[in-house]
Amino acid sequence: MSGPGYQQTLGGLGLAAEGYRPGTPPAGLGGDAADVDGPAARESHCPECGRTGRDYRPWYRPAHMFQPGSYRAFACCAACGHVEEF
């Protein structure tokens, strides 16, 4: 499911350049957060258009040498393309 522009918006955030990968992070790096964040996104309202039910798009950066792992979650509206990190 691809909303108007939200894939482009996510790409424009520079996440891949910072070492992030799309997808649910492994256990120990917020992997269990998907159990909470996924339903929260699906039940949330878009602040731009008011649509209920946004797409959950998780990104994570694996730990590497001296850089700690990180997890970022986004709620994306398929109707208007609005992206919000939560």
N, C-alpha and C positions, 0 to 999 in steps of 0.2 A: 504494500500500500504506500503510495507516494503522493504526498500532498504537494500543492503548488509552491514550489520553491523551498520547502523545508530541507530537502536533501542538499540543495545548493547552499542554504544558510548554514547547515551543519558543517559542510565542507569548507565554508569561508571562515569558520572559527579557528582554523589552523590546528585542529586537534591532532591530525596525523603528523604534522610537522613537529609537534611536541612529544611524539612517541605514543600517542593514544591509538587504540584499536577499537573498532566498533564491536559491541557484543557485551555480554554479561561477564563480569570479572570472575576469576577463579575464587574458590573458597579462601578465606583469610584476607581477601582484598575487597570485601564488600559483596561477594557473591550471593550472600543471603539477602542483600539489600533489594534484589530484584523481586523478592517475595512481598516487599512492602511498596517499593517504588513503582513497579508495574501496575498494580491495582490503583495506586494513588493517581497515576497519570490517566488511566482509563476512566476514572471517576471524576476527574477535574474538569473545570470549565475554562475555555480559552478566554483570556482577558481582552483579546482583540475583537473576536466575533461572537463570543458567548456560547459556542458549540460545546456540548458535553461529550467527553470521551476523546482524549488526545492519545497519540501514539507514544509509547515508552521507547526511548532510544538511549541505551547505556553505552558508555565508552570507558575503557580502562587503559592504564599504562602499567605494564608489568615492572616490578622492581628490577633495576639494572645497576650493578656496581654500587655507586654511592647515591643513586637516585631512588627514593622510595616509590613504591607503587602508589597508584592513585585511581580513583573512580569518580566519574562524572555522569550524571543522569539528566536527560532532557525530556520534556513533554512537548510534543510537536502536534500542531493542529493540521489535520488533513484537509480541512475546509479552506483555511486562509493562509496556511504556511507559517504561522507564528511559532517561534521556538523559544522555550523558556527553560533555563537550567534550574533544577531544584535539588 
